[in-house]
Amino acid sequence: MRLLLLLSACVLWAQNVPSDPGVKVGEPMPAFSLPNQNGETQTLETLRGPKGLMLVFFRSADW
């Protein structure tokens, strides 16, 4: 029974994964605005410095 539930969940998850999930290498980053850990809004322009910007997304952070 558990195996059937797990397989069903995997099938449902796979159906919801976008076929083109993001920005391709070499394409410009789209504009965004997101709150930081202090609730202040950050945008691409407020983060970009004179030498550019490097964003690192780490999915498995254990904070």
Biopython code that builds the backbone (N, CA, C, O; Angstrom):
import numpy as np
from Bio.PDB.StructureBuilder import StructureBuilder

atoms = [
    (1, "MET", "N", (0.825, -1.199, 0.000)),
    (1, "MET", "CA", (0.000, 0.000, 0.000)),
    (1, "MET", "C", (0.864, 1.256, 0.000)),
    (1, "MET", "O", (0.582, 2.208, -0.728)),
    (2, "ARG", "N", (1.925, 1.257, 0.824)),
    (2, "ARG", "CA", (2.818, 2.426, 0.877)),
    (2, "ARG", "C", (3.507, 2.653, -0.462)),
    (2, "ARG", "O", (3.668, 3.788, -0.910)),
    (3, "LEU", "N", (3.908, 1.560, -1.087)),
    (3, "LEU", "CA", (4.566, 1.671, -2.388)),
    (3, "LEU", "C", (3.631, 2.295, -3.411)),
    (3, "LEU", "O", (4.057, 3.126, -4.214)),
    (4, "LEU", "N", (2.385, 1.912, -3.393)),
    (4, "LEU", "CA", (1.393, 2.470, -4.313)),
    (4, "LEU", "C", (1.214, 3.971, -4.075)),
    (4, "LEU", "O", (1.132, 4.748, -5.026)),
    (5, "LEU", "N", (1.156, 4.372, -2.806)),
    (5, "LEU", "CA", (1.044, 5.805, -2.491)),
    (5, "LEU", "C", (2.273, 6.568, -2.953)),
    (5, "LEU", "O", (2.157, 7.659, -3.511)),
    (6, "LEU", "N", (3.454, 5.997, -2.724)),
    (6, "LEU", "CA", (4.691, 6.647, -3.148)),
    (6, "LEU", "C", (4.742, 6.789, -4.666)),
    (6, "LEU", "O", (5.109, 7.846, -5.177)),
    (7, "LEU", "N", (4.380, 5.745, -5.379)),
    (7, "LEU", "CA", (4.373, 5.806, -6.847)),
    (7, "LEU", "C", (3.358, 6.835, -7.347)),
    (7, "LEU", "O", (3.632, 7.568, -8.297)),
    (8, "SER", "N", (2.198, 6.887, -6.715)),
    (8, "SER", "CA", (1.181, 7.867, -7.107)),
    (8, "SER", "C", (1.685, 9.285, -6.896)),
    (8, "SER", "O", (1.476, 10.159, -7.738)),
    (9, "ALA", "N", (2.346, 9.509, -5.772)),
    (9, "ALA", "CA", (2.889, 10.840, -5.480)),
    (9, "ALA", "C", (3.955, 11.220, -6.506)),
    (9, "ALA", "O", (4.000, 12.364, -6.959)),
    (10, "CYS", "N", (4.803, 10.278, -6.870)),
    (10, "CYS", "CA", (5.855, 10.551, -7.862)),
    (10, "CYS", "C", (5.254, 10.896, -9.224)),
    (10, "CYS", "O", (5.735, 11.800, -9.907)),
    (11, "VAL", "N", (4.216, 10.185, -9.611)),
    (11, "VAL", "CA", (3.564, 10.458, -10.899)),
    (11, "VAL", "C", (2.935, 11.845, -10.887)),
    (11, "VAL", "O", (3.072, 12.592, -11.856)),
    (12, "LEU", "N", (2.251, 12.197, -9.809)),
    (12, "LEU", "CA", (1.627, 13.525, -9.716)),
    (12, "LEU", "C", (2.681, 14.613, -9.721)),
    (12, "LEU", "O", (2.497, 15.640, -10.375)),
    (13, "TRP", "N", (3.793, 14.414, -9.002)),
    (13, "TRP", "CA", (4.862, 15.415, -8.963)),
    (13, "TRP", "C", (5.470, 15.594, -10.352)),
    (13, "TRP", "O", (5.716, 16.720, -10.783)),
    (14, "ALA", "N", (5.707, 14.503, -11.040)),
    (14, "ALA", "CA", (6.327, 14.565, -12.370)),
    (14, "ALA", "C", (5.442, 15.304, -13.361)),
    (14, "ALA", "O", (5.953, 15.949, -14.276)),
    (15, "GLN", "N", (4.140, 15.226, -13.200)),
    (15, "GLN", "CA", (3.224, 15.910, -14.113)),
    (15, "GLN", "C", (3.249, 17.417, -13.879)),
    (15, "GLN", "O", (2.921, 18.178, -14.790)),
    (16, "ASN", "N", (3.630, 17.869, -12.681)),
    (16, "ASN", "CA", (3.620, 19.292, -12.355)),
    (16, "ASN", "C", (4.962, 19.980, -12.574)),
    (16, "ASN", "O", (5.065, 21.190, -12.372)),
    (17, "VAL", "N", (5.987, 19.245, -12.978)),
    (17, "VAL", "CA", (7.302, 19.837, -13.227)),
    (17, "VAL", "C", (7.274, 20.533, -14.577)),
    (17, "VAL", "O", (6.943, 19.906, -15.583)),
    (18, "PRO", "N", (7.620, 21.843, -14.621)),
    (18, "PRO", "CA", (7.612, 22.534, -15.911)),
    (18, "PRO", "C", (8.659, 21.959, -16.854)),
    (18, "PRO", "O", (9.732, 21.546, -16.414)),
    (19, "SER", "N", (8.354, 21.931, -18.144)),
    (19, "SER", "CA", (9.292, 21.377, -19.114)),
    (19, "SER", "C", (10.475, 22.314, -19.348)),
    (19, "SER", "O", (11.546, 21.855, -19.745)),
    (20, "ASP", "N", (10.308, 23.605, -19.115)),
    (20, "ASP", "CA", (11.377, 24.588, -19.289)),
    (20, "ASP", "C", (11.454, 25.422, -18.009)),
    (20, "ASP", "O", (10.884, 26.512, -17.956)),
    (21, "PRO", "N", (12.149, 24.932, -16.976)),
    (21, "PRO", "CA", (12.037, 25.506, -15.643)),
    (21, "PRO", "C", (12.791, 26.801, -15.361)),
    (21, "PRO", "O", (12.684, 27.307, -14.244)),
    (22, "GLY", "N", (13.531, 27.357, -16.279)),
    (22, "GLY", "CA", (14.235, 28.567, -15.877)),
    (22, "GLY", "C", (15.004, 29.255, -16.970)),
    (22, "GLY", "O", (14.810, 29.001, -18.159)),
    (23, "VAL", "N", (15.881, 30.132, -16.538)),
    (23, "VAL", "CA", (16.720, 30.928, -17.422)),
    (23, "VAL", "C", (17.825, 30.040, -17.982)),
    (23, "VAL", "O", (18.455, 29.286, -17.240)),
    (24, "LYS", "N", (18.052, 30.126, -19.246)),
    (24, "LYS", "CA", (19.112, 29.353, -19.891)),
    (24, "LYS", "C", (20.458, 30.055, -19.699)),
    (24, "LYS", "O", (20.512, 31.265, -19.482)),
    (25, "VAL", "N", (21.527, 29.289, -19.780)),
    (25, "VAL", "CA", (22.873, 29.834, -19.655)),
    (25, "VAL", "C", (23.091, 30.887, -20.737)),
    (25, "VAL", "O", (22.822, 30.640, -21.912)),
    (26, "GLY", "N", (23.575, 32.051, -20.342)),
    (26, "GLY", "CA", (23.857, 33.133, -21.282)),
    (26, "GLY", "C", (22.713, 34.110, -21.465)),
    (26, "GLY", "O", (22.917, 35.191, -22.017)),
    (27, "GLU", "N", (21.505, 33.758, -21.013)),
    (27, "GLU", "CA", (20.369, 34.678, -21.120)),
    (27, "GLU", "C", (20.405, 35.670, -19.970)),
    (27, "GLU", "O", (20.873, 35.333, -18.883)),
    (28, "PRO", "N", (19.913, 36.903, -20.190)),
    (28, "PRO", "CA", (19.870, 37.868, -19.095)),
    (28, "PRO", "C", (18.858, 37.457, -18.029)),
    (28, "PRO", "O", (17.838, 36.834, -18.323)),
    (29, "MET", "N", (19.159, 37.812, -16.809)),
    (29, "MET", "CA", (18.265, 37.499, -15.680)),
    (29, "MET", "C", (17.025, 38.374, -15.763)),
    (29, "MET", "O", (17.142, 39.580, -15.980)),
    (30, "PRO", "N", (15.833, 37.793, -15.596)),
    (30, "PRO", "CA", (14.624, 38.624, -15.595)),
    (30, "PRO", "C", (14.539, 39.449, -14.309)),
    (30, "PRO", "O", (15.076, 39.054, -13.274)),
    (31, "ALA", "N", (13.871, 40.578, -14.380)),
    (31, "ALA", "CA", (13.707, 41.435, -13.207)),
    (31, "ALA", "C", (12.895, 40.693, -12.146)),
    (31, "ALA", "O", (11.975, 39.942, -12.469)),
    (32, "PHE", "N", (13.246, 40.914, -10.873)),
    (32, "PHE", "CA", (12.521, 40.285, -9.782)),
    (32, "PHE", "C", (12.535, 41.194, -8.568)),
    (32, "PHE", "O", (13.347, 42.115, -8.475)),
    (33, "SER", "N", (11.632, 40.930, -7.643)),
    (33, "SER", "CA", (11.662, 41.580, -6.331)),
    (33, "SER", "C", (11.199, 40.557, -5.305)),
    (33, "SER", "O", (10.145, 39.939, -5.457)),
    (34, "LEU", "N", (12.001, 40.387, -4.259)),
    (34, "LEU", "CA", (11.734, 39.398, -3.221)),
    (34, "LEU", "C", (12.092, 39.980, -1.857)),
    (34, "LEU", "O", (12.991, 40.816, -1.763)),
    (35, "PRO", "N", (11.403, 39.554, -0.799)),
    (35, "PRO", "CA", (11.783, 40.020, 0.533)),
    (35, "PRO", "C", (13.021, 39.275, 1.030)),
    (35, "PRO", "O", (13.191, 38.084, 0.767)),
    (36, "ASN", "N", (13.885, 39.996, 1.755)),
    (36, "ASN", "CA", (15.033, 39.331, 2.361)),
    (36, "ASN", "C", (14.659, 38.843, 3.754)),
    (36, "ASN", "O", (13.493, 38.916, 4.142)),
    (37, "GLN", "N", (15.628, 38.350, 4.507)),
    (37, "GLN", "CA", (15.344, 37.783, 5.822)),
    (37, "GLN", "C", (14.843, 38.828, 6.820)),
    (37, "GLN", "O", (14.306, 38.466, 7.867)),
    (38, "ASN", "N", (15.008, 40.116, 6.514)),
    (38, "ASN", "CA", (14.534, 41.197, 7.381)),
    (38, "ASN", "C", (13.212, 41.793, 6.900)),
    (38, "ASN", "O", (12.713, 42.751, 7.490)),
    (39, "GLY", "N", (12.645, 41.232, 5.835)),
    (39, "GLY", "CA", (11.379, 41.724, 5.309)),
    (39, "GLY", "C", (11.519, 42.892, 4.350)),
    (39, "GLY", "O", (10.512, 43.411, 3.868)),
    (40, "GLU", "N", (12.748, 43.321, 4.060)),
    (40, "GLU", "CA", (12.979, 44.422, 3.116)),
    (40, "GLU", "C", (12.964, 43.879, 1.694)),
    (40, "GLU", "O", (13.489, 42.796, 1.436)),
    (41, "THR", "N", (12.370, 44.623, 0.776)),
    (41, "THR", "CA", (12.292, 44.185, -0.610)),
    (41, "THR", "C", (13.633, 44.399, -1.310)),
    (41, "THR", "O", (14.206, 45.488, -1.263)),
    (42, "GLN", "N", (14.112, 43.360, -1.947)),
    (42, "GLN", "CA", (15.328, 43.418, -2.751)),
    (42, "GLN", "C", (14.944, 43.193, -4.210)),
    (42, "GLN", "O", (14.102, 42.347, -4.510)),
    (43, "THR", "N", (15.549, 43.936, -5.100)),
    (43, "THR", "CA", (15.325, 43.752, -6.532)),
    (43, "THR", "C", (16.647, 43.434, -7.205)),
    (43, "THR", "O", (17.711, 43.548, -6.596)),
    (44, "LEU", "N", (16.573, 43.042, -8.439)),
    (44, "LEU", "CA", (17.793, 42.775, -9.197)),
    (44, "LEU", "C", (18.666, 44.024, -9.233)),
    (44, "LEU", "O", (19.884, 43.936, -9.077)),
    (45, "GLU", "N", (18.059, 45.168, -9.434)),
    (45, "GLU", "CA", (18.825, 46.415, -9.538)),
    (45, "GLU", "C", (19.464, 46.835, -8.208)),
    (45, "GLU", "O", (20.566, 47.386, -8.206)),
    (46, "THR", "N", (18.784, 46.582, -7.072)),
    (46, "THR", "CA", (19.372, 46.966, -5.784)),
    (46, "THR", "C", (20.514, 46.050, -5.387)),
    (46, "THR", "O", (21.371, 46.450, -4.599)),
    (47, "LEU", "N", (20.549, 44.841, -5.906)),
    (47, "LEU", "CA", (21.614, 43.899, -5.582)),
    (47, "LEU", "C", (22.811, 43.999, -6.511)),
    (47, "LEU", "O", (23.932, 43.668, -6.125)),
    (48, "ARG", "N", (22.577, 44.455, -7.730)),
    (48, "ARG", "CA", (23.653, 44.510, -8.725)),
    (48, "ARG", "C", (24.658, 45.596, -8.359)),
    (48, "ARG", "O", (24.279, 46.728, -8.059)),
    (49, "GLY", "N", (25.926, 45.246, -8.384)),
    (49, "GLY", "CA", (26.994, 46.195, -8.084)),
    (49, "GLY", "C", (27.709, 46.619, -9.353)),
    (49, "GLY", "O", (27.277, 46.271, -10.452)),
    (50, "PRO", "N", (28.802, 47.370, -9.217)),
    (50, "PRO", "CA", (29.532, 47.847, -10.394)),
    (50, "PRO", "C", (30.163, 46.724, -11.221)),
    (50, "PRO", "O", (30.426, 46.899, -12.411)),
    (51, "LYS", "N", (30.402, 45.578, -10.591)),
    (51, "LYS", "CA", (30.997, 44.449, -11.320)),
    (51, "LYS", "C", (29.963, 43.380, -11.674)),
    (51, "LYS", "O", (30.316, 42.327, -12.204)),
    (52, "GLY", "N", (28.704, 43.644, -11.388)),
    (52, "GLY", "CA", (27.656, 42.680, -11.703)),
    (52, "GLY", "C", (27.099, 42.040, -10.446)),
    (52, "GLY", "O", (27.162, 42.623, -9.364)),
    (53, "LEU", "N", (26.560, 40.851, -10.589)),
    (53, "LEU", "CA", (25.913, 40.154, -9.488)),
    (53, "LEU", "C", (26.056, 38.659, -9.693)),
    (53, "LEU", "O", (25.938, 38.157, -10.810)),
    (54, "MET", "N", (26.312, 37.955, -8.600)),
    (54, "MET", "CA", (26.331, 36.494, -8.650)),
    (54, "MET", "C", (25.343, 35.991, -7.608)),
    (54, "MET", "O", (25.538, 36.192, -6.409)),
    (55, "LEU", "N", (24.283, 35.338, -8.068)),
    (55, "LEU", "CA", (23.296, 34.752, -7.174)),
    (55, "LEU", "C", (23.528, 33.257, -7.098)),
    (55, "LEU", "O", (23.728, 32.600, -8.120)),
    (56, "VAL", "N", (23.500, 32.723, -5.900)),
    (56, "VAL", "CA", (23.644, 31.284, -5.700)),
    (56, "VAL", "C", (22.390, 30.795, -5.004)),
    (56, "VAL", "O", (22.066, 31.259, -3.911)),
    (57, "PHE", "N", (21.688, 29.871, -5.617)),
    (57, "PHE", "CA", (20.507, 29.264, -5.039)),
    (57, "PHE", "C", (20.872, 27.888, -4.530)),
    (57, "PHE", "O", (21.312, 27.032, -5.298)),
    (58, "PHE", "N", (20.692, 27.670, -3.246)),
    (58, "PHE", "CA", (21.033, 26.409, -2.625)),
    (58, "PHE", "C", (19.761, 25.781, -2.096)),
    (58, "PHE", "O", (19.195, 26.262, -1.114)),
    (59, "ARG", "N", (19.303, 24.716, -2.731)),
    (59, "ARG", "CA", (18.006, 24.110, -2.410)),
    (59, "ARG", "C", (17.959, 23.413, -1.070)),
    (59, "ARG", "O", (16.897, 23.378, -0.450)),
    (60, "SER", "N", (19.048, 22.863, -0.597)),
    (60, "SER", "CA", (19.011, 21.996, 0.574)),
    (60, "SER", "C", (19.603, 22.650, 1.820)),
    (60, "SER", "O", (20.284, 21.990, 2.604)),
    (61, "ALA", "N", (19.351, 23.917, 1.999)),
    (61, "ALA", "CA", (19.887, 24.600, 3.171)),
    (61, "ALA", "C", (19.256, 24.035, 4.439)),
    (61, "ALA", "O", (18.038, 23.869, 4.502)),
    (62, "ASP", "N", (20.064, 23.742, 5.436)),
    (62, "ASP", "CA", (19.598, 23.221, 6.709)),
    (62, "ASP", "C", (19.906, 24.270, 7.764)),
    (62, "ASP", "O", (20.960, 24.225, 8.399)),
    (63, "TRP", "N", (18.988, 25.217, 7.955)),
    (63, "TRP", "CA", (19.246, 26.355, 8.835)),
    (63, "TRP", "C", (18.605, 26.092, 10.128)),
    (63, "TRP", "O", (18.687, 26.918, 11.037)),
]
sb = StructureBuilder()
sb.init_structure("model")
sb.init_model(0)
sb.init_chain("A")
sb.init_seg("    ")
for serial, (resi, resn, name, xyz) in enumerate(atoms, 1):
    if name == "N":
        sb.init_residue(resn, " ", resi, " ")
    sb.init_atom(name, np.array(xyz, "f"), 0.0, 1.0, " ", f" {name:<3s}", serial, name[0])
structure = sb.get_structure()
